[in-house]
Amino acid sequence: MTEEKQVHKIEFFVDGTKYETDKKHMSGLEIKTTAGVEGNYQLFLEEEGDKADRPISDADTVTLEGHIKHFFAVPPATFGRGEHE
């Protein structure tokens, strides 16, 4: 008889949508890929309390264990561009 290994799913949110993974750690790129976020968007981790939200680069690794993580994606900045360029 084979023993089935029960995999604990870890939940996280990106832009309010829930995702699940069996990974305890994911890179910013893996999170964006899982959530279908455009590659040129910046990912941020919402911090608790008064702490500033933390930017997550594609290469950064985030621990998903512990409290449920909430991320949001921001399109690339277009500061300084005029309407008629």
N, C-alpha and C positions, 0 to 999 in steps of 0.2 A: 504494500500500500504506500502511495506517495503522499507526503505531507505537503499541503498547499500553504505557501507562504503568503500571509496576508500583508498587502502593501498599504501602508498608511498614507492617504492622500493629504497633501498640504495645500491649503487654499491661499490664494492671493488675488488681489483686485487690480485691474488696470482700467482707468477711466470709468470706474463704477461697475465694470463687468467682472464677474467671478471666474477664475480659472483654477484648475487643480493640477498638481504634479506629485510625483513620488520622489522628486529630487529635494534634498535639504538645502542645496545651494544652487543658484542660477546666475549666469552672467546677465548683464544688461541686455546684450544682444539676444540671448535665449528668451528673456522675458518679452522683449519687443516682438520677436518672431512668434512666440506662442500667442500673443495678443493681436497679431496682425498689424502692428504699428509700423508706419513708414520708417525706413532706415535712417532718414535724415532728421527725424524728430528727436528731441532730447527727452530722456526719461528722468522723472523725479520720484523719489521716495518720500511720502508724507511722513513727517516725524511727529511724535506725540508732543502735546503741550505747546509751549512757546518756542520750541526749537525750530530753526529754519528748515524747510524741506531740503533734502539732499539730492543734488544731481547725480545720476548714475550713468557712467559712460558704458559703451558697449563691452569694454573689457573688465569693468568692475564686477566683482562677485558679491552677491547679496545672500545672506543667510535667511531662509524663509521660515525657519522654525521660530517658536515663541509666539508672540502676538501676531495676528493676521496683518500682513503687509499690504499697504495701499500705494499704488503708483499712479502717476498721471503723465501723459505724453504731451509735449508742447512742440508745435511746428517751428521750423527754423526761423530765426529772427530776420526781419526785413527792415530794421532801423535805418533811417537815412535815405531810403529809396523814395523817389518821387513818383507820383501817379503817371507822369508822362514820359517815363524813361523807356 
